[in-house]
Amino acid sequence: MNSPLLVASVGAMGLLMSQLTTHILVSFTVFDVHKRCRTLREMVTTSGYDPRAVFELLLNTAQFELKLKEVCLFL
């Protein structure tokens, strides 16, 4: 079984979710300077972005990573 690779992948997923959450929560006025950033911000806000759902996904990912690490210790 390739459990270290699986744990690393779940950890990377959690890190990615954390980074996305951090960068989405940054003041949007900073992003209005660049056209590409402004376009991305508009895509996020018009897509029905739900901060609570993203936070729950981040929390569930962290809990899954912890449980996976505990299981891998017993293998």
Secondary structure, DSSP 8 states (H G I E B T S, - for coil): --HHHHHHHHHHHHHHHHHHHHHHHS-GGGGGGSHHHHHHHHHHHHTT--HHHHHHHHHHHHHHHHHHHHHHHT-
